[in-house]
């Protein structure tokens, strides 16, 4: 049996480092069925278990202004590429 692994397009992050910097994520994304009220009422998506590459792309897009959400832009603006890789490693599945 041949098993093919699809490598990530991004450098591997450190999930332990991501665990140390995830407090600002947990404030919204760690609450089941949380709804934010600014700038409008919307459901905050669960990020635990998301695909590594998706998290990296989303955070970089928020940071760079390619995705719009004032709160996410403010938070992502403070993240380095390594921080983003580490958070993606923390939140993505390990299998």
N, C-alpha and C positions, 0 to 999 in steps of 0.2 A: 504494500500500500504506500502510495506517495502522498505526503502531506506538504502542501504549499502554504507558506506563510506570506502574508502581504505586509511588507515593512511599512512603517510610518514614513510619510514624506518629511517629517520633522525629526529633529534630534530628540533622543529620549530624555525625558525629564526625570527628576528624582521625587517619587511620591512622598518620601519623608520630609523633604524640603517644602513640598506643596502643602503638607499638613500643617506646617509652621506658619504659613501665610494665608490660610484659607478663611480666617475669621471674618473678613469683609464679605466673602462669598456666602458663608453660612448665615449671615444676618438676614438674607432674603431667600436664598436657594435651599437652605436647610430646614425650612418650615413647610410642612405639608399643606398644600392648598393655599399658600400665602398669596394675597393679592396686594399689589402696590397701588397707591392712590395718587402718585405723581409721576409724570404729568397727567396721566389719566388712569383709571382703574383697569388693571390687567392682571392676569394670572402670571406669576413668576414661574418659569419652567424649572423642573428638576434637572440638575446637571450631573448628579451622581450616576455613573453608569453610561454616560455619553461617550461617544467615540473620541479617542485622543485627538486625531487630526481635526475633527469638527470643533472641539474646544479651542484648540490653538487658532484655527482660522477665525472663529467668532471673536475671541478676545483681541486678536490683532486688528480685526475690522472695527471693533468698538474703539480700541485705542487710537487707530489711525483716522477715525471719523467716517469710514466707509459703511458702517452700520450705525443707525441713529437710535440712541437712547441716552439721555443726559446723564442718568445715574451710572450706567455701564461705562460711558465714555470717561466720566470722572474717575471711576475706580480703575479702569484698564489703563488710563493715561499714566498711572504710577507704576505700571508693571513693566519689567524688562522682558526681553525674549526668554531669558532663563526662568524668570518667575512664571511666565505663561506656560512654558514646557513643564515646569514642576507642578503647577496646578492641574494641567491636563493629565499628567501621570497620576496624580492623587485621585482625580475624579473618574478616570476611565477604567474600564474593566481590566483586570490583570491576566485573564485567560486568553 
